[in-house]
Amino acid sequence: MDNIEYIRTCIKFDNTYFRELVGFYSPVDAAKVPDPNLLCFNKNLSDRLNFNHRLFDSPEGAQLFSGNIKPDGAQSISQVYAGHQFGGYSPQLGDGRAVLLGEVIADNGERFDIQLKGSGRTPYSRGGDGKAAIGPVLREYIISEAMHALRIPTTRSLAAVSTGERVYRENSLPGAVLTRVAASHLRVGTFQFVASRGNRDEIKKLTDYAINRHYKEVWRADNPYLQFLKEVADRQASLIAKWMNVGFIHGVMNTDNMTISGETIDYGPCAFMDIYNSERVYSSIDVSGRYAYQNQPFVAQWNIARLAETLLPLIDLDSEKSIIMATGVVENFTKIYENYWLKGMRLKLGINNEYAEDMDISQEFLKILEYKELDFTKSFLVLDKQSFKAFCIWMDNDTGAIDWYEKLQKRKEKNIKVDLENIVNPIYIPRNHIVEAAISKAYQNDLAPSEKLIKVLKNPFDLSIGCENYANPPRQIDESYKTFCGT
């Protein structure tokens, strides 16, 4: 048996979505490409999935991760979903450039989707070519793996493969395919699509599937479907708080980009803030600022309300009672989010217990960063140094900032005395200028900058000797900097 035939048999797929949710997808195979070559391969993730990385980190692996080889047992499909995009409802969207090969089960029992992104046209491409260029593929690989290292729930990237063909956007660009790994690809938009068909049995089938896949414990609740809504809302509140705590801006928080599992998904026009600006927008398509940094918690709540609407027939047969119960969950989202956000901010400020004054202290610090136009990530690192002199230099001896610092020190006198330090402030984030430089080099067939950046971002809390430039903001901020969707 040659290597290609052998590699077809090496992934043991299960296909519960394919078997249990007929009618919520279309069968489709990935398009063949002329000359696939591995750009990046994630050995650590491969080991977690119990894949033999020596086998897959190979020319034959490039054939598989490009879509040229369809593994035995794969039931390749593109999922259909609806979604509110920038507030406007689209009744049918779906995977316009992605193919789900199937699901694998890790040794610990965790189930993961394996998806090829940029693998060609599907029934949901809406006139697009279904392909991806090297730049967006590398961006998702770099940033999704950085998010994982930052302890933020996220889809992950197993492989990036160049295809040997050109894709056409503003210019002709080299094509690529990303292998994305996710707890699932169930989205709020999936529920919207199924609910729009008006069949209670179908929405029940989808919801039961989601519960069995992600929230089995809710079956013990008096009202499992209401509890399911609560659990999804809780995970999203926790996720968005983590985004806010590291200065991450997603850029396209449409309902089709909000997962039921609580993972970050779709790294198109996303970015990390340098200078703190609560109104920061990086997405080239977000012309109204709907998904600006400060709006992310409110948009998440709005998206949860859209999910709640789809579940009303299941929560209670009495529609008025169902609306009252679901509304309570949506309204409680703000409180849950604020609790998660403040918990994160306490840790970032070096506070390890709870007092009522903590919210004001946290918000006041952000106001200082904003009017002083200071770097978000480095400002918390200055606090980590526990040096009054260093803080004064960073704040240019600003009186208001120094008064705040003294307030923080007085507050920390109330801390619980513990020996272990909880390190939560990253030294390294995917700085926009460094990511762009790495992508630019990749377009010139130089992958060394991307490889170095990926390596540094694997350990964001640990100082790497000789990597100072990766921790620093650019010398001059490009206020017009925008990120793009990739389609």
Sequence and secondary structure as in RCSB ss.txt:
>XXXX:A:sequence
MDNIEYIRTCIKFDNTYFRELVGFYSPVDAAKVPDPNLLCFNKNLSDRLNFNHRLFDSPEGAQLFSGNIKPDGAQ
SISQVYAGHQFGGYSPQLGDGRAVLLGEVIADNGERFDIQLKGSGRTPYSRGGDGKAAIGPVLREYIISEAMHAL
RIPTTRSLAAVSTGERVYRENSLPGAVLTRVAASHLRVGTFQFVASRGNRDEIKKLTDYAINRHYKEVWRADNPY
LQFLKEVADRQASLIAKWMNVGFIHGVMNTDNMTISGETIDYGPCAFMDIYNSERVYSSIDVSGRYAYQNQPFVA
QWNIARLAETLLPLIDLDSEKSIIMATGVVENFTKIYENYWLKGMRLKLGINNEYAEDMDISQEFLKILEYKELD
FTKSFLVLDKQSFKAFCIWMDNDTGAIDWYEKLQKRKEKNIKVDLENIVNPIYIPRNHIVEAAISKAYQNDLAPS
EKLIKVLKNPFDLSIGCENYANPPRQIDESYKTFCGT
>XXXX:A:secstr
  HHHHHHTS   B HHHHH TTSEEE      S  EEEEE HHHHHHTT  HHHHSSHHHHHHHHTSS  TT  
 EEE   EEETTEEES    SSEEEEEEEE TTS EEEEEEESB   TT TT   BEEHHHHHHHHHHHHHHHHT
T  B EEEEEEEEEEEEESSSEEEEEEEEEEES   BHHHHHHHHHTT HHHHHHHHHHHHHHH GGGGGSSSHH
HHHHHHHHHHHHHHHHHHHHHTEE S   GGG BSS  B   SS EE SB  TT   BTT TT TT GGGHHHHH
HHHHHHHHHHHHHHH SSHHHHHHHHHHHHHHHHHHHHHHHHHHHHHHHT  S  TTHHHHHHHHHHHHHHHT B
HHHHHHHHHTT HHHHHHHTTT HHHHHHHHHHHHHHTTS   S     S S    HHHHHHHHHHHTTT  HHH
HHHHHHHTSTTS  TT HHHHS  SS  TT  B    
